[in-house]
Amino acid sequence: MSAAGARIGVITFPGSLDDGDARRAVRRSGASEVSLWHADADLRGVDAVIVPGGFSYGDYLRCGAIAKFAPVMTEVVRAAERGMPVLGVCNGFQVLCEAGLLPGVLTRNEGLHYVCRDQWLRAENTTSTWTTRYEPGADLLIPVKHGEGCYVADESTLDEIEGEGRVLFRYVDGNPNGSRRDIAGITDARGRVAGLMPHPEHAIDPLTGPTDDGLGMFLSALDTLVPA
Amino acid sequence: MARVVVDVMPKQEILDPQGQAVANALPRQGFEGISQVRQGKRFELEVADDVDDDTLARIAESFLANPVIEDWSVRRVES
């Protein structure tokens, strides 16, 4: 399979905001983008799925709570259980937690303020499908923009995630939301499903973002999908 | 038809920044003596008679509340 043959789907829910940038990041990484609609009950043969940021269904009940019942998410959960790589960013992270693909939940920022800024992160796990392009301990500058990004789980779950090396990124130089143990992103036990609050798709080109530090996530997935 | 109320509250051990903001504002409004506020949600459902308690519990547990961070209770107020 050539790089252009890897097909990465990006879901659009009513209220999605960052699906356009996510598709652009997919293109920039060299993969083919496939637009998926929330009402689709078919993943159209994609090799990986991105659940982008935004406010799915208005986030009226809880962030991501209604999206988990979308027809397309039923298929995403099935595909993830079979091992398909899935990346959830911001609202997408919230959706993956609500859908039970990742542990824990995202709650209101501790300071109650919506936070929009460029944020330093440290790459902790560099063996997951989405992070192999990073050096362990690398510092990345990637935007955050959210009102409900405080990662919460019970202590035993946090210990388990840490013990298994499933923290992908941690906030450094200030925690924007009060997230437990400064966690910015995590992965599932197999390292294929990933979720993070910061927006790698907004940091793929210094022309339009603070850095291109986010591109590594998309290139990492492509490395897995297209063995060298 | 029955009216069913589902109350959803953040668990005690979960930080509730909204409740804290309200608690901090009360003295500024001149109300003294309130040491803690927890903010939750109340859902009112009009429910057909053949919907049983088990179904209502599943609705609360799987959808209206996120049991990782929230407690819930279901009660029928009219039938």
Interface residues (C-beta under 8 A of the other chain):
Chain A: L61 R62 A65 F69 E98 G104 V105 T107 R108 N109 E110 G111 L112 C150 V152 A153 D154 G178
Chain B: I14 L15 P17 Q18 A21 F63 L64 N66 V68 I69
